[in-house]
Amino acid sequence: MSMSSRQRNTLVDKINVGFAKLGVANGTAMPKSGSNLEPVAWNLWASYHLAALANKRKTQAELEAAKAGIIPDKEKNPQPAGTRTVVHNGELVSVALEVRQPATRVDTDKLLTFLFNEGVPPEVLERATKHASSTTRPAHVFTPMLITDEATGK
């Protein structure tokens, strides 16, 4: 039995509304605070917490779906790059698969060792490395956490 577009839209809307209320209503709102910055920090914490929960749920759902044969196991049975296909078409849910092109990564140490062993002089390797190198922005890892009376000794 399939669902109507109206049923689908109603379900999606209910999930969206329920999700939007997490951390702001339904018993999950921020406790009172005297700081006008605290709601922004609270939203940051709640968003990180929800993202962590969503990622865990997604990972578990993918494992279950692979075990049930709904999707291919991307570790045990990787599909070729460029694949675009529907892998499951059930009564209520359809699952499409797109396998993107893999990225190429170069192990600089292995490359330099290979070139050195092939007779490229060390000073040329050093100049080439400086010429081809750039610094990326360092990762910024934020870890919002809730503060309790126990943690502050109050």
C-alpha positions as CSV (number, residue, x, y, z in Angstrom):
1,M,0.0,0.0,0.0
2,S,1.4,3.4,-1.0
3,M,0.8,6.8,0.5
4,S,-0.6,9.9,-1.1
5,S,1.4,13.0,-1.7
6,R,-0.7,14.6,1.0
7,Q,0.2,11.9,3.5
8,R,3.8,12.2,2.6
9,N,3.8,16.0,3.0
10,T,2.0,15.7,6.4
11,L,4.5,13.2,7.7
12,V,7.5,15.2,6.5
13,D,6.0,18.4,8.0
14,K,5.4,16.7,11.4
15,I,9.0,15.4,11.4
16,N,10.3,18.9,10.5
17,V,8.2,20.6,13.2
18,G,9.2,18.0,15.8
19,F,12.8,18.5,14.9
20,A,12.6,22.3,14.9
21,K,11.1,22.1,18.5
22,L,14.0,20.1,19.9
23,G,16.0,22.3,22.2
24,V,13.3,25.1,22.1
25,A,10.0,23.6,23.2
26,N,8.3,20.4,24.5
27,G,10.4,20.2,27.7
28,T,13.7,20.7,25.9
29,A,13.9,24.5,26.0
30,M,16.9,26.2,27.6
31,P,16.7,26.7,31.3
32,K,16.5,30.4,32.4
33,S,19.7,32.4,32.1
34,G,20.6,36.0,32.8
35,S,22.9,36.2,29.8
36,N,21.6,37.4,26.4
37,L,24.4,35.3,24.8
38,E,23.2,32.0,26.4
39,P,20.4,31.3,23.9
40,V,23.0,31.4,21.1
41,A,25.3,29.1,22.9
42,W,22.4,26.8,23.8
43,N,21.4,26.6,20.2
44,L,25.0,25.7,19.3
45,W,25.1,23.0,21.9
46,A,21.6,21.6,20.9
47,S,22.6,21.7,17.2
48,Y,25.8,19.7,17.8
49,H,24.0,17.3,20.0
50,L,21.2,16.7,17.4
51,A,23.8,16.3,14.6
52,A,25.7,13.7,16.7
53,L,22.4,11.8,17.3
54,A,21.4,12.1,13.7
55,N,24.8,10.8,12.5
56,K,24.6,7.8,14.8
57,R,21.1,7.0,13.7
58,K,22.0,7.3,10.0
59,T,25.0,5.0,10.5
60,Q,22.9,2.4,12.3
61,A,20.1,2.7,9.7
62,E,22.7,2.1,6.9
63,L,24.1,-0.9,8.6
64,E,20.6,-2.4,9.1
65,A,19.6,-1.6,5.5
66,A,22.8,-3.2,4.2
67,K,22.2,-6.3,6.4
68,A,18.6,-6.5,5.1
69,G,19.8,-6.2,1.5
70,I,18.0,-2.9,0.9
71,I,21.3,-1.2,0.0
72,P,24.7,-2.7,-1.0
73,D,27.3,-2.9,1.8
74,K,29.7,-0.1,0.7
75,E,32.6,-1.8,2.5
76,K,32.1,-5.4,1.5
77,N,30.6,-4.7,-1.9
78,P,31.6,-1.3,-3.2
79,Q,29.9,-0.3,-6.4
80,P,31.8,1.2,-9.3
81,A,32.3,5.0,-9.6
82,G,29.6,6.6,-11.8
83,T,26.9,4.2,-10.7
84,R,23.4,5.8,-10.6
85,T,20.6,3.5,-9.9
86,V,17.6,2.7,-7.8
87,V,18.6,0.0,-5.3
88,H,15.3,-0.3,-3.5
89,N,11.8,0.5,-4.6
90,G,9.4,-0.5,-1.9
91,E,5.8,0.4,-1.1
92,L,6.6,3.5,0.8
93,V,10.3,4.2,0.3
94,S,12.6,4.3,-2.7
95,V,16.4,4.4,-2.3
96,A,18.6,5.7,-5.1
97,L,22.4,5.2,-5.2
98,E,24.9,7.5,-6.7
99,V,28.6,6.5,-6.5
100,R,30.8,9.6,-7.0
101,Q,34.2,9.7,-8.4
102,P,37.0,8.9,-5.9
103,A,39.4,11.5,-4.8
104,T,43.1,11.1,-5.6
105,R,45.5,11.6,-2.7
106,V,49.3,11.7,-3.0
107,D,51.5,10.4,-0.2
108,T,54.2,13.1,-0.4
109,D,56.7,11.0,1.6
110,K,56.3,8.0,-0.7
111,L,56.5,10.3,-3.8
112,L,59.7,12.1,-2.6
113,T,61.3,8.8,-1.7
114,F,60.5,7.3,-5.1
115,L,61.9,10.4,-6.9
116,F,65.0,10.4,-4.7
117,N,65.6,6.7,-5.5
118,E,65.1,7.6,-9.2
119,G,68.0,10.0,-9.0
120,V,66.3,13.4,-8.5
121,P,68.7,15.5,-6.5
122,P,67.5,16.5,-3.0
123,E,67.7,20.2,-3.7
124,V,65.4,19.8,-6.6
125,L,63.0,17.8,-4.4
126,E,63.1,20.5,-1.8
127,R,62.4,23.3,-4.3
128,A,59.6,21.3,-5.9
129,T,58.0,20.6,-2.5
130,K,58.1,24.3,-1.6
131,H,56.6,25.2,-5.0
132,A,53.8,22.7,-4.8
133,S,52.9,23.2,-1.1
134,S,50.2,25.3,0.4
135,T,48.9,25.5,3.9
136,T,45.2,24.8,4.5
137,R,43.1,26.4,7.1
138,P,43.6,24.5,10.3
139,A,40.6,22.5,11.5
140,H,38.4,24.3,14.1
141,V,36.8,21.7,16.4
142,F,34.2,23.2,18.7
143,T,32.9,21.1,21.5
144,P,29.8,22.7,23.2
145,M,28.9,21.1,26.5
146,L,26.3,21.7,29.2
147,I,27.5,23.1,32.5
148,T,25.9,21.6,35.7
149,D,25.9,22.7,39.3
150,E,28.1,19.7,40.1
151,A,30.7,20.8,37.6
152,T,30.9,24.3,39.0
153,G,30.6,23.3,42.6
154,K,27.4,25.3,43.3
